[in-house]
């Protein structure tokens, strides 16, 4: 089975706050994709592309996805 790797940046926001404290942590908006790399055979290459992308959104969440063909 061939595997490829891709990085994604999603918009995120703080969860529920109470008295200035974050209760639920970060909330990731999976419908708000800020960036996705091309697919690579090497995960380091996908991370390298992410490294050179500067998100314009102030709060974001990054992930590395492994695809199996």
C-alpha positions in Angstrom: 0.0 0.0 0.0 1.3 3.4 -1.0 1.1 6.2 1.5 1.1 9.9 1.0 1.2 12.8 3.5 -0.4 16.2 3.5 -0.6 19.1 6.0 -3.7 21.2 6.8 -4.3 24.4 8.7 -7.7 25.0 10.1 -9.2 28.1 11.7 -9.7 27.8 15.4 -11.2 29.7 18.3 -11.2 29.5 22.0 -14.0 27.3 23.5 -16.4 28.4 26.2 -14.9 30.9 28.6 -15.9 31.4 32.2 -14.5 34.3 34.3 -11.7 34.7 31.8 -10.7 31.0 32.0 -11.0 28.7 28.9 -13.3 25.8 29.9 -13.5 23.7 26.7 -10.1 24.5 25.1 -9.7 25.1 21.4 -12.5 24.6 19.0 -11.3 23.6 15.5 -13.5 24.6 12.5 -13.0 21.8 10.1 -15.0 23.7 7.5 -12.5 26.6 7.6 -9.4 25.2 5.8 -6.8 28.0 5.7 -4.2 26.0 3.9 -3.5 22.5 2.6 -0.2 21.2 1.1 0.1 19.0 -1.9 0.5 15.3 -1.2 4.0 14.0 -0.6 5.5 10.6 -0.2 7.6 11.8 2.6 5.9 13.4 5.7 8.9 15.8 6.2 8.2 17.3 2.8 4.6 18.0 3.7 5.8 19.6 7.0 8.4 21.7 5.1 5.7 23.2 2.8 3.6 24.0 5.9 6.7 25.7 7.5 6.8 28.3 4.7 3.1 29.1 4.8 2.2 31.9 7.2 -1.5 31.9 8.1 -3.3 35.2 8.0 -5.8 33.9 10.6 -4.7 34.8 14.2 -5.8 31.4 15.6 -5.1 28.2 13.7 -4.7 24.4 14.2 -2.3 22.3 12.1 -2.4 18.6 11.4 -0.6 16.1 9.3 -2.7 13.6 7.4 -1.5 10.1 6.2 -3.4 8.9 3.2 -3.3 5.2 2.3 -4.0 4.2 -1.3 
